[in-house]
């Protein structure tokens, strides 16, 4: 089954997102509602899921300071 916009109806896309995310209303910290909103462009037929996921990954920051890597001693 294709999940591309051209191969699905709005109702099917809504079902695909709901089944993929899980129980949006059961979240106690409120982040699941934001996740559901993230895919609204897909449901509305504006952007494919892959485009939304790539945009999210491109803007993700962990917020952690990562120490510089140190040599293992084998490379001079």
mmCIF file of the N, C-alpha and C atoms, coordinates in Angstrom:
data_MODEL
# 
_entry.id   MODEL 
# 
loop_
_atom_site.group_PDB 
_atom_site.id 
_atom_site.type_symbol 
_atom_site.label_atom_id 
_atom_site.label_alt_id 
_atom_site.label_comp_id 
_atom_site.label_asym_id 
_atom_site.label_entity_id 
_atom_site.label_seq_id 
_atom_site.pdbx_PDB_ins_code 
_atom_site.Cartn_x 
_atom_site.Cartn_y 
_atom_site.Cartn_z 
_atom_site.occupancy 
_atom_site.B_iso_or_equiv 
_atom_site.pdbx_formal_charge 
_atom_site.auth_seq_id 
_atom_site.auth_comp_id 
_atom_site.auth_asym_id 
_atom_site.auth_atom_id 
_atom_site.pdbx_PDB_model_num 
ATOM 1   N N  . UNK A 1 1  ? 0.838  -1.187 0.000  1.00 0.00 ? 1  UNK A N  1 
ATOM 2   C CA . UNK A 1 1  ? 0.000  0.000  0.000  1.00 0.00 ? 1  UNK A CA 1 
ATOM 3   C C  . UNK A 1 1  ? 0.879  1.246  0.000  1.00 0.00 ? 1  UNK A C  1 
ATOM 4   N N  . UNK A 1 2  ? 0.619  2.142  -0.892 1.00 0.00 ? 2  UNK A N  1 
ATOM 5   C CA . UNK A 1 2  ? 1.357  3.386  -0.978 1.00 0.00 ? 2  UNK A CA 1 
ATOM 6   C C  . UNK A 1 2  ? 0.780  4.403  0.005  1.00 0.00 ? 2  UNK A C  1 
ATOM 7   N N  . UNK A 1 3  ? 1.665  5.186  0.615  1.00 0.00 ? 3  UNK A N  1 
ATOM 8   C CA . UNK A 1 3  ? 1.209  6.253  1.507  1.00 0.00 ? 3  UNK A CA 1 
ATOM 9   C C  . UNK A 1 3  ? 1.433  7.629  0.876  1.00 0.00 ? 3  UNK A C  1 
ATOM 10  N N  . UNK A 1 4  ? 1.769  7.653  -0.403 1.00 0.00 ? 4  UNK A N  1 
ATOM 11  C CA . UNK A 1 4  ? 1.972  8.921  -1.097 1.00 0.00 ? 4  UNK A CA 1 
ATOM 12  C C  . UNK A 1 4  ? 0.652  9.686  -1.205 1.00 0.00 ? 4  UNK A C  1 
ATOM 13  N N  . UNK A 1 5  ? 0.747  10.990 -1.199 1.00 0.00 ? 5  UNK A N  1 
ATOM 14  C CA . UNK A 1 5  ? -0.442 11.836 -1.273 1.00 0.00 ? 5  UNK A CA 1 
ATOM 15  C C  . UNK A 1 5  ? -1.280 11.510 -2.503 1.00 0.00 ? 5  UNK A C  1 
ATOM 16  N N  . UNK A 1 6  ? -0.632 11.299 -3.630 1.00 0.00 ? 6  UNK A N  1 
ATOM 17  C CA . UNK A 1 6  ? -1.371 11.047 -4.878 1.00 0.00 ? 6  UNK A CA 1 
ATOM 18  C C  . UNK A 1 6  ? -2.139 9.726  -4.840 1.00 0.00 ? 6  UNK A C  1 
ATOM 19  N N  . UNK A 1 7  ? -1.762 8.827  -3.943 1.00 0.00 ? 7  UNK A N  1 
ATOM 20  C CA . UNK A 1 7  ? -2.390 7.505  -3.867 1.00 0.00 ? 7  UNK A CA 1 
ATOM 21  C C  . UNK A 1 7  ? -3.356 7.361  -2.704 1.00 0.00 ? 7  UNK A C  1 
ATOM 22  N N  . UNK A 1 8  ? -3.590 8.429  -1.938 1.00 0.00 ? 8  UNK A N  1 
ATOM 23  C CA . UNK A 1 8  ? -4.443 8.336  -0.754 1.00 0.00 ? 8  UNK A CA 1 
ATOM 24  C C  . UNK A 1 8  ? -5.450 9.471  -0.700 1.00 0.00 ? 8  UNK A C  1 
ATOM 25  N N  . UNK A 1 9  ? -6.507 9.225  0.037  1.00 0.00 ? 9  UNK A N  1 
ATOM 26  C CA . UNK A 1 9  ? -7.485 10.283 0.308  1.00 0.00 ? 9  UNK A CA 1 
ATOM 27  C C  . UNK A 1 9  ? -7.099 10.967 1.618  1.00 0.00 ? 9  UNK A C  1 
ATOM 28  N N  . UNK A 1 10 ? -7.709 12.082 1.892  1.00 0.00 ? 10 UNK A N  1 
ATOM 29  C CA . UNK A 1 10 ? -7.439 12.792 3.147  1.00 0.00 ? 10 UNK A CA 1 
ATOM 30  C C  . UNK A 1 10 ? -7.768 11.902 4.342  1.00 0.00 ? 10 UNK A C  1 
ATOM 31  N N  . UNK A 1 11 ? -8.859 11.184 4.274  1.00 0.00 ? 11 UNK A N  1 
ATOM 32  C CA . UNK A 1 11 ? -9.262 10.296 5.366  1.00 0.00 ? 11 UNK A CA 1 
ATOM 33  C C  . UNK A 1 11 ? -8.228 9.189  5.581  1.00 0.00 ? 11 UNK A C  1 
ATOM 34  N N  . UNK A 1 12 ? -7.702 8.646  4.492  1.00 0.00 ? 12 UNK A N  1 
ATOM 35  C CA . UNK A 1 12 ? -6.678 7.601  4.601  1.00 0.00 ? 12 UNK A CA 1 
ATOM 36  C C  . UNK A 1 12 ? -5.395 8.163  5.211  1.00 0.00 ? 12 UNK A C  1 
ATOM 37  N N  . UNK A 1 13 ? -5.012 9.371  4.809  1.00 0.00 ? 13 UNK A N  1 
ATOM 38  C CA . UNK A 1 13 ? -3.800 9.985  5.367  1.00 0.00 ? 13 UNK A CA 1 
ATOM 39  C C  . UNK A 1 13 ? -3.971 10.265 6.851  1.00 0.00 ? 13 UNK A C  1 
ATOM 40  N N  . UNK A 1 14 ? -5.141 10.693 7.243  1.00 0.00 ? 14 UNK A N  1 
ATOM 41  C CA . UNK A 1 14 ? -5.429 10.934 8.655  1.00 0.00 ? 14 UNK A CA 1 
ATOM 42  C C  . UNK A 1 14 ? -5.309 9.632  9.455  1.00 0.00 ? 14 UNK A C  1 
ATOM 43  N N  . UNK A 1 15 ? -5.832 8.553  8.899  1.00 0.00 ? 15 UNK A N  1 
ATOM 44  C CA . UNK A 1 15 ? -5.746 7.244  9.553  1.00 0.00 ? 15 UNK A CA 1 
ATOM 45  C C  . UNK A 1 15 ? -4.288 6.780  9.642  1.00 0.00 ? 15 UNK A C  1 
ATOM 46  N N  . UNK A 1 16 ? -3.517 6.986  8.574  1.00 0.00 ? 16 UNK A N  1 
ATOM 47  C CA . UNK A 1 16 ? -2.107 6.588  8.551  1.00 0.00 ? 16 UNK A CA 1 
ATOM 48  C C  . UNK A 1 16 ? -1.345 7.306  9.671  1.00 0.00 ? 16 UNK A C  1 
ATOM 49  N N  . UNK A 1 17 ? -1.558 8.606  9.799  1.00 0.00 ? 17 UNK A N  1 
ATOM 50  C CA . UNK A 1 17 ? -0.874 9.379  10.839 1.00 0.00 ? 17 UNK A CA 1 
ATOM 51  C C  . UNK A 1 17 ? -1.324 8.915  12.220 1.00 0.00 ? 17 UNK A C  1 
ATOM 52  N N  . UNK A 1 18 ? -2.619 8.754  12.423 1.00 0.00 ? 18 UNK A N  1 
ATOM 53  C CA . UNK A 1 18 ? -3.127 8.327  13.730 1.00 0.00 ? 18 UNK A CA 1 
ATOM 54  C C  . UNK A 1 18 ? -2.599 6.958  14.126 1.00 0.00 ? 18 UNK A C  1 
ATOM 55  N N  . UNK A 1 19 ? -2.549 6.030  13.188 1.00 0.00 ? 19 UNK A N  1 
ATOM 56  C CA . UNK A 1 19 ? -2.046 4.692  13.493 1.00 0.00 ? 19 UNK A CA 1 
ATOM 57  C C  . UNK A 1 19 ? -0.541 4.707  13.756 1.00 0.00 ? 19 UNK A C  1 
ATOM 58  N N  . UNK A 1 20 ? 0.164  5.577  13.078 1.00 0.00 ? 20 UNK A N  1 
ATOM 59  C CA . UNK A 1 20 ? 1.618  5.642  13.237 1.00 0.00 ? 20 UNK A CA 1 
ATOM 60  C C  . UNK A 1 20 ? 2.025  6.277  14.561 1.00 0.00 ? 20 UNK A C  1 
ATOM 61  N N  . UNK A 1 21 ? 1.317  7.315  14.956 1.00 0.00 ? 21 UNK A N  1 
ATOM 62  C CA . UNK A 1 21 ? 1.668  8.043  16.177 1.00 0.00 ? 21 UNK A CA 1 
ATOM 63  C C  . UNK A 1 21 ? 1.161  7.319  17.414 1.00 0.00 ? 21 UNK A C  1 
ATOM 64  N N  . UNK A 1 22 ? 0.015  6.713  17.339 1.00 0.00 ? 22 UNK A N  1 
ATOM 65  C CA . UNK A 1 22 ? -0.556 6.050  18.509 1.00 0.00 ? 22 UNK A CA 1 
ATOM 66  C C  . UNK A 1 22 ? -1.613 6.913  19.156 1.00 0.00 ? 22 UNK A C  1 
ATOM 67  N N  . UNK A 1 23 ? -1.775 6.729  20.450 1.00 0.00 ? 23 UNK A N  1 
ATOM 68  C CA . UNK A 1 23 ? -2.814 7.426  21.205 1.00 0.00 ? 23 UNK A CA 1 
ATOM 69  C C  . UNK A 1 23 ? -2.367 8.842  21.535 1.00 0.00 ? 23 UNK A C  1 
ATOM 70  N N  . UNK A 1 24 ? -2.769 9.804  20.720 1.00 0.00 ? 24 UNK A N  1 
ATOM 71  C CA . UNK A 1 24 ? -2.380 11.197 20.924 1.00 0.00 ? 24 UNK A CA 1 
ATOM 72  C C  . UNK A 1 24 ? -2.996 11.750 22.200 1.00 0.00 ? 24 UNK A C  1 
ATOM 73  N N  . UNK A 1 25 ? -4.224 11.408 22.492 1.00 0.00 ? 25 UNK A N  1 
ATOM 74  C CA . UNK A 1 25 ? -4.918 11.955 23.659 1.00 0.00 ? 25 UNK A CA 1 
ATOM 75  C C  . UNK A 1 25 ? -4.427 11.364 24.967 1.00 0.00 ? 25 UNK A C  1 
ATOM 76  N N  . UNK A 1 26 ? -3.726 10.242 24.924 1.00 0.00 ? 26 UNK A N  1 
ATOM 77  C CA . UNK A 1 26 ? -3.271 9.595  26.146 1.00 0.00 ? 26 UNK A CA 1 
ATOM 78  C C  . UNK A 1 26 ? -1.962 10.129 26.676 1.00 0.00 ? 26 UNK A C  1 
ATOM 79  N N  . UNK A 1 27 ? -1.368 11.094 26.025 1.00 0.00 ? 27 UNK A N  1 
ATOM 80  C CA . UNK A 1 27 ? -0.084 11.641 26.452 1.00 0.00 ? 27 UNK A CA 1 
ATOM 81  C C  . UNK A 1 27 ? -0.294 12.647 27.571 1.00 0.00 ? 27 UNK A C  1 
ATOM 82  N N  . UNK A 1 28 ? 0.518  12.527 28.623 1.00 0.00 ? 28 UNK A N  1 
ATOM 83  C CA . UNK A 1 28 ? 0.352  13.442 29.744 1.00 0.00 ? 28 UNK A CA 1 
ATOM 84  C C  . UNK A 1 28 ? 1.238  14.673 29.647 1.00 0.00 ? 28 UNK A C  1 
ATOM 85  N N  . UNK A 1 29 ? 2.277  14.656 28.815 1.00 0.00 ? 29 UNK A N  1 
ATOM 86  C CA . UNK A 1 29 ? 3.176  15.800 28.766 1.00 0.00 ? 29 UNK A CA 1 
ATOM 87  C C  . UNK A 1 29 ? 2.875  16.760 27.623 1.00 0.00 ? 29 UNK A C  1 
ATOM 88  N N  . UNK A 1 30 ? 1.896  16.465 26.800 1.00 0.00 ? 30 UNK A N  1 
ATOM 89  C CA . UNK A 1 30 ? 1.477  17.375 25.749 1.00 0.00 ? 30 UNK A CA 1 
ATOM 90  C C  . UNK A 1 30 ? 2.308  17.336 24.480 1.00 0.00 ? 30 UNK A C  1 
ATOM 91  N N  . UNK A 1 31 ? 3.359  16.537 24.441 1.00 0.00 ? 31 UNK A N  1 
ATOM 92  C CA . UNK A 1 31 ? 4.211  16.551 23.248 1.00 0.00 ? 31 UNK A CA 1 
ATOM 93  C C  . UNK A 1 31 ? 3.568  15.813 22.082 1.00 0.00 ? 31 UNK A C  1 
ATOM 94  N N  . UNK A 1 32 ? 2.714  14.838 22.339 1.00 0.00 ? 32 UNK A N  1 
ATOM 95  C CA . UNK A 1 32 ? 2.105  14.073 21.253 1.00 0.00 ? 32 UNK A CA 1 
ATOM 96  C C  . UNK A 1 32 ? 1.188  14.942 20.407 1.00 0.00 ? 32 UNK A C  1 
ATOM 97  N N  . UNK A 1 33 ? 0.515  15.891 21.013 1.00 0.00 ? 33 UNK A N  1 
ATOM 98  C CA . UNK A 1 33 ? -0.352 16.773 20.233 1.00 0.00 ? 33 UNK A CA 1 
ATOM 99  C C  . UNK A 1 33 ? 0.482  17.572 19.241 1.00 0.00 ? 33 UNK A C  1 
ATOM 100 N N  . UNK A 1 34 ? 1.647  18.035 19.653 1.00 0.00 ? 34 UNK A N  1 
ATOM 101 C CA . UNK A 1 34 ? 2.546  18.752 18.755 1.00 0.00 ? 34 UNK A CA 1 
ATOM 102 C C  . UNK A 1 34 ? 3.039  17.870 17.630 1.00 0.00 ? 34 UNK A C  1 
ATOM 103 N N  . UNK A 1 35 ? 3.256  16.603 17.941 1.00 0.00 ? 35 UNK A N  1 
ATOM 104 C CA . UNK A 1 35 ? 3.690  15.652 16.923 1.00 0.00 ? 35 UNK A CA 1 
ATOM 105 C C  . UNK A 1 35 ? 2.594  15.442 15.891 1.00 0.00 ? 35 UNK A C  1 
ATOM 106 N N  . UNK A 1 36 ? 1.374  15.354 16.330 1.00 0.00 ? 36 UNK A N  1 
ATOM 107 C CA . UNK A 1 36 ? 0.252  15.196 15.399 1.00 0.00 ? 36 UNK A CA 1 
ATOM 108 C C  . UNK A 1 36 ? 0.119  16.425 14.506 1.00 0.00 ? 36 UNK A C  1 
ATOM 109 N N  . UNK A 1 37 ? 0.312  17.596 15.057 1.00 0.00 ? 37 UNK A N  1 
ATOM 110 C CA . UNK A 1 37 ? 0.238  18.835 14.271 1.00 0.00 ? 37 UNK A CA 1 
ATOM 111 C C  . UNK A 1 37 ? 1.346  18.898 13.220 1.00 0.00 ? 37 UNK A C  1 
ATOM 112 N N  . UNK A 1 38 ? 2.488  18.295 13.531 1.00 0.00 ? 38 UNK A N  1 
ATOM 113 C CA . UNK A 1 38 ? 3.617  18.298 12.613 1.00 0.00 ? 38 UNK A CA 1 
ATOM 114 C C  . UNK A 1 38 ? 3.241  17.653 11.279 1.00 0.00 ? 38 UNK A C  1 
ATOM 115 N N  . UNK A 1 39 ? 2.359  16.672 11.302 1.00 0.00 ? 39 UNK A N  1 
ATOM 116 C CA . UNK A 1 39 ? 1.970  15.944 10.099 1.00 0.00 ? 39 UNK A CA 1 
ATOM 117 C C  . UNK A 1 39 ? 0.701  16.475 9.446  1.00 0.00 ? 39 UNK A C  1 
ATOM 118 N N  . UNK A 1 40 ? 0.208  17.623 9.884  1.00 0.00 ? 40 UNK A N  1 
ATOM 119 C CA . UNK A 1 40 ? -1.021 18.176 9.313  1.00 0.00 ? 40 UNK A CA 1 
ATOM 120 C C  . UNK A 1 40 ? -0.866 18.498 7.831  1.00 0.00 ? 40 UNK A C  1 
ATOM 121 N N  . UNK A 1 41 ? 0.322  18.958 7.408  1.00 0.00 ? 41 UNK A N  1 
ATOM 122 C CA . UNK A 1 41 ? 0.540  19.234 5.977  1.00 0.00 ? 41 UNK A CA 1 
ATOM 123 C C  . UNK A 1 41 ? 0.384  17.966 5.143  1.00 0.00 ? 41 UNK A C  1 
ATOM 124 N N  . UNK A 1 42 ? 0.800  16.826 5.678  1.00 0.00 ? 42 UNK A N  1 
ATOM 125 C CA . UNK A 1 42 ? 0.613  15.553 4.964  1.00 0.00 ? 42 UNK A CA 1 
ATOM 126 C C  . UNK A 1 42 ? -0.870 15.228 4.864  1.00 0.00 ? 42 UNK A C  1 
ATOM 127 N N  . UNK A 1 43 ? -1.569 15.344 5.959  1.00 0.00 ? 43 UNK A N  1 
ATOM 128 C CA . UNK A 1 43 ? -3.008 15.055 5.971  1.00 0.00 ? 43 UNK A CA 1 
ATOM 129 C C  . UNK A 1 43 ? -3.736 15.958 4.974  1.00 0.00 ? 43 UNK A C  1 
ATOM 130 N N  . UNK A 1 44 ? -3.331 17.232 4.899  1.00 0.00 ? 44 UNK A N  1 
ATOM 131 C CA . UNK A 1 44 ? -3.965 18.188 3.994  1.00 0.00 ? 44 UNK A CA 1 
ATOM 132 C C  . UNK A 1 44 ? -3.479 18.063 2.550  1.00 0.00 ? 44 UNK A C  1 
ATOM 133 N N  . UNK A 1 45 ? -2.518 17.178 2.300  1.00 0.00 ? 45 UNK A N  1 
ATOM 134 C CA . UNK A 1 45 ? -2.038 16.959 0.945  1.00 0.00 ? 45 UNK A CA 1 
ATOM 135 C C  . UNK A 1 45 ? -1.023 17.983 0.458  1.00 0.00 ? 45 UNK A C  1 
ATOM 136 N N  . UNK A 1 46 ? -0.344 18.654 1.377  1.00 0.00 ? 46 UNK A N  1 
ATOM 137 C CA . UNK A 1 46 ? 0.613  19.701 1.004  1.00 0.00 ? 46 UNK A CA 1 
ATOM 138 C C  . UNK A 1 46 ? 2.051  19.192 0.911  1.00 0.00 ? 46 UNK A C  1 
ATOM 139 N N  . UNK A 1 47 ? 2.448  18.289 1.811  1.00 0.00 ? 47 UNK A N  1 
ATOM 140 C CA . UNK A 1 47 ? 3.820  17.756 1.833  1.00 0.00 ? 47 UNK A CA 1 
ATOM 141 C C  . UNK A 1 47 ? 3.790  16.276 2.172  1.00 0.00 ? 47 UNK A C  1 
ATOM 142 N N  . UNK A 1 48 ? 4.699  15.523 1.565  1.00 0.00 ? 48 UNK A N  1 
ATOM 143 C CA . UNK A 1 48 ? 4.805  14.097 1.844  1.00 0.00 ? 48 UNK A CA 1 
ATOM 144 C C  . UNK A 1 48 ? 5.410  13.871 3.229  1.00 0.00 ? 48 UNK A C  1 
ATOM 145 N N  . UNK A 1 49 ? 5.160  12.721 3.814  1.00 0.00 ? 49 UNK A N  1 
ATOM 146 C CA . UNK A 1 49 ? 5.720  12.379 5.115  1.00 0.00 ? 49 UNK A CA 1 
ATOM 147 C C  . UNK A 1 49 ? 7.245  12.467 5.090  1.00 0.00 ? 49 UNK A C  1 
ATOM 148 N N  . UNK A 1 50 ? 7.853  11.989 4.019  1.00 0.00 ? 50 UNK A N  1 
ATOM 149 C CA . UNK A 1 50 ? 9.319  12.013 3.938  1.00 0.00 ? 50 UNK A CA 1 
ATOM 150 C C  . UNK A 1 50 ? 9.850  13.442 3.999  1.00 0.00 ? 50 UNK A C  1 
ATOM 151 N N  . UNK A 1 51 ? 9.160  14.392 3.383  1.00 0.00 ? 51 UNK A N  1 
ATOM 152 C CA . UNK A 1 51 ? 9.588  15.795 3.423  1.00 0.00 ? 51 UNK A CA 1 
ATOM 153 C C  . UNK A 1 51 ? 9.496  16.351 4.843  1.00 0.00 ? 51 UNK A C  1 
ATOM 154 N N  . UNK A 1 52 ? 8.429  16.019 5.533  1.00 0.00 ? 52 UNK A N  1 
ATOM 155 C CA . UNK A 1 52 ? 8.236  16.491 6.905  1.00 0.00 ? 52 UNK A CA 1 
ATOM 156 C C  . UNK A 1 52 ? 9.311  15.902 7.810  1.00 0.00 ? 52 UNK A C  1 
ATOM 157 N N  . UNK A 1 53 ? 9.573  14.615 7.663  1.00 0.00 ? 53 UNK A N  1 
ATOM 158 C CA . UNK A 1 53 ? 10.587 13.965 8.496  1.00 0.00 ? 53 UNK A CA 1 
ATOM 159 C C  . UNK A 1 53 ? 11.979 14.534 8.236  1.00 0.00 ? 53 UNK A C  1 
ATOM 160 N N  . UNK A 1 54 ? 12.312 14.784 6.976  1.00 0.00 ? 54 UNK A N  1 
ATOM 161 C CA . UNK A 1 54 ? 13.625 15.348 6.659  1.00 0.00 ? 54 UNK A CA 1 
ATOM 162 C C  . UNK A 1 54 ? 13.768 16.756 7.226  1.00 0.00 ? 54 UNK A C  1 
ATOM 163 N N  . UNK A 1 55 ? 12.727 17.545 7.168  1.00 0.00 ? 55 UNK A N  1 
ATOM 164 C CA . UNK A 1 55 ? 12.778 18.902 7.717  1.00 0.00 ? 55 UNK A CA 1 
ATOM 165 C C  . UNK A 1 55 ? 12.954 18.857 9.228  1.00 0.00 ? 55 UNK A C  1 
ATOM 166 N N  . UNK A 1 56 ? 12.306 17.925 9.882  1.00 0.00 ? 56 UNK A N  1 
ATOM 167 C CA . UNK A 1 56 ? 12.431 17.784 11.336 1.00 0.00 ? 56 UNK A CA 1 
ATOM 168 C C  . UNK A 1 56 ? 13.846 17.379 11.705 1.00 0.00 ? 56 UNK A C  1 
ATOM 169 N N  . UNK A 1 57 ? 14.393 16.397 11.015 1.00 0.00 ? 57 UNK A N  1 
ATOM 170 C CA . UNK A 1 57 ? 15.753 15.933 11.296 1.00 0.00 ? 57 UNK A CA 1 
ATOM 171 C C  . UNK A 1 57 ? 16.777 17.030 11.071 1.00 0.00 ? 57 UNK A C  1 
ATOM 172 N N  . UNK A 1 58 ? 16.580 17.859 10.069 1.00 0.00 ? 58 UNK A N  1 
ATOM 173 C CA . UNK A 1 58 ? 17.529 18.918 9.748  1.00 0.00 ? 58 UNK A CA 1 
ATOM 174 C C  . UNK A 1 58 ? 17.568 19.998 10.828 1.00 0.00 ? 58 UNK A C  1 
ATOM 175 N N  . UNK A 1 59 ? 16.510 20.126 11.612 1.00 0.00 ? 59 UNK A N  1 
ATOM 176 C CA . UNK A 1 59 ? 16.441 21.168 12.630 1.00 0.00 ? 59 UNK A CA 1 
ATOM 177 C C  . UNK A 1 59 ? 16.577 20.633 14.053 1.00 0.00 ? 59 UNK A C  1 
ATOM 178 N N  . UNK A 1 60 ? 16.809 19.345 14.205 1.00 0.00 ? 60 UNK A N  1 
ATOM 179 C CA . UNK A 1 60 ? 16.901 18.749 15.534 1.00 0.00 ? 60 UNK A CA 1 
ATOM 180 C C  . UNK A 1 60 ? 18.235 19.096 16.179 1.00 0.00 ? 60 UNK A C  1 
ATOM 181 N N  . UNK A 1 61 ? 18.196 19.484 17.436 1.00 0.00 ? 61 UNK A N  1 
ATOM 182 C CA . UNK A 1 61 ? 19.396 19.719 18.234 1.00 0.00 ? 61 UNK A CA 1 
ATOM 183 C C  . UNK A 1 61 ? 19.196 19.000 19.553 1.00 0.00 ? 61 UNK A C  1 
ATOM 184 N N  . UNK A 1 62 ? 20.253 18.332 20.015 1.00 0.00 ? 62 UNK A N  1 
ATOM 185 C CA . UNK A 1 62 ? 20.119 17.562 21.253 1.00 0.00 ? 62 UNK A CA 1 
ATOM 186 C C  . UNK A 1 62 ? 20.167 18.449 22.481 1.00 0.00 ? 62 UNK A C  1 
ATOM 187 N N  . UNK A 1 63 ? 20.811 19.598 22.392 1.00 0.00 ? 63 UNK A N  1 
ATOM 188 C CA . UNK A 1 63 ? 20.916 20.470 23.553 1.00 0.00 ? 63 UNK A CA 1 
ATOM 189 C C  . UNK A 1 63 ? 22.045 20.078 24.481 1.00 0.00 ? 63 UNK A C  1 
ATOM 190 N N  . UNK A 1 64 ? 22.756 19.018 24.169 1.00 0.00 ? 64 UNK A N  1 
ATOM 191 C CA . UNK A 1 64 ? 23.864 18.566 25.003 1.00 0.00 ? 64 UNK A CA 1 
ATOM 192 C C  . UNK A 1 64 ? 25.183 19.037 24.409 1.00 0.00 ? 64 UNK A C  1 
ATOM 193 N N  . UNK A 1 65 ? 26.078 19.438 25.272 1.00 0.00 ? 65 UNK A N  1 
ATOM 194 C CA . UNK A 1 65 ? 27.423 19.780 24.841 1.00 0.00 ? 65 UNK A CA 1 
ATOM 195 C C  . UNK A 1 65 ? 28.197 18.479 24.687 1.00 0.00 ? 65 UNK A C  1 
ATOM 196 N N  . UNK A 1 66 ? 28.783 18.291 23.551 1.00 0.00 ? 66 UNK A N  1 
ATOM 197 C CA . UNK A 1 66 ? 29.529 17.068 23.281 1.00 0.00 ? 66 UNK A CA 1 
ATOM 198 C C  . UNK A 1 66 ? 31.020 17.381 23.377 1.00 0.00 ? 66 UNK A C  1 
ATOM 199 N N  . UNK A 1 67 ? 31.760 16.643 24.218 1.00 0.00 ? 67 UNK A N  1 
ATOM 200 C CA . UNK A 1 67 ? 33.193 16.909 24.316 1.00 0.00 ? 67 UNK A CA 1 
ATOM 201 C C  . UNK A 1 67 ? 33.897 16.516 23.020 1.00 0.00 ? 67 UNK A C  1 
ATOM 202 N N  . UNK A 1 68 ? 35.017 17.174 22.718 1.00 0.00 ? 68 UNK A N  1 
ATOM 203 C CA . UNK A 1 68 ? 35.738 16.816 21.493 1.00 0.00 ? 68 UNK A CA 1 
ATOM 204 C C  . UNK A 1 68 ? 36.249 15.378 21.566 1.00 0.00 ? 68 UNK A C  1 
ATOM 205 N N  . UNK A 1 69 ? 36.294 14.734 20.424 1.00 0.00 ? 69 UNK A N  1 
ATOM 206 C CA . UNK A 1 69 ? 36.791 13.362 20.377 1.00 0.00 ? 69 UNK A CA 1 
ATOM 207 C C  . UNK A 1 69 ? 38.288 13.345 20.609 1.00 0.00 ? 69 UNK A C  1 
ATOM 208 N N  . UNK A 1 70 ? 38.718 12.310 21.281 1.00 0.00 ? 70 UNK A N  1 
ATOM 209 C CA . UNK A 1 70 ? 40.136 12.145 21.518 1.00 0.00 ? 70 UNK A CA 1 
ATOM 210 C C  . UNK A 1 70 ? 40.627 10.941 20.749 1.00 0.00 ? 70 UNK A C  1 
ATOM 211 N N  . UNK A 1 71 ? 41.868 10.977 20.385 1.00 0.00 ? 71 UNK A N  1 
ATOM 212 C CA . UNK A 1 71 ? 42.464 9.879  19.633 1.00 0.00 ? 71 UNK A CA 1 
ATOM 213 C C  . UNK A 1 71 ? 42.531 8.633  20.501 1.00 0.00 ? 71 UNK A C  1 
ATOM 214 N N  . UNK A 1 72 ? 42.441 7.486  19.867 1.00 0.00 ? 72 UNK A N  1 
ATOM 215 C CA . UNK A 1 72 ? 42.536 6.228  20.600 1.00 0.00 ? 72 UNK A CA 1 
ATOM 216 C C  . UNK A 1 72 ? 43.990 5.802  20.795 1.00 0.00 ? 72 UNK A C  1 
ATOM 217 N N  . UNK A 1 73 ? 44.921 6.541  20.242 1.00 0.00 ? 73 UNK A N  1 
ATOM 218 C CA . UNK A 1 73 ? 46.328 6.229  20.414 1.00 0.00 ? 73 UNK A CA 1 
ATOM 219 C C  . UNK A 1 73 ? 46.923 5.459  19.246 1.00 0.00 ? 73 UNK A C  1 
ATOM 220 N N  . UNK A 1 74 ? 46.072 4.950  18.377 1.00 0.00 ? 74 UNK A N  1 
ATOM 221 C CA . UNK A 1 74 ? 46.575 4.176  17.231 1.00 0.00 ? 74 UNK A CA 1 
ATOM 222 C C  . UNK A 1 74 ? 46.886 5.056  16.033 1.00 0.00 ? 74 UNK A C  1 
ATOM 223 N N  . UNK A 1 75 ? 46.319 6.242  16.012 1.00 0.00 ? 75 UNK A N  1 
ATOM 224 C CA . UNK A 1 75 ? 46.537 7.146  14.878 1.00 0.00 ? 75 UNK A CA 1 
ATOM 225 C C  . UNK A 1 75 ? 47.522 8.229  15.312 1.00 0.00 ? 75 UNK A C  1 
ATOM 226 N N  . UNK A 1 76 ? 48.575 8.390  14.564 1.00 0.00 ? 76 UNK A N  1 
ATOM 227 C CA . UNK A 1 76 ? 49.571 9.418  14.890 1.00 0.00 ? 76 UNK A CA 1 
ATOM 228 C C  . UNK A 1 76 ? 49.369 10.648 14.058 1.00 0.00 ? 76 UNK A C  1 
# 
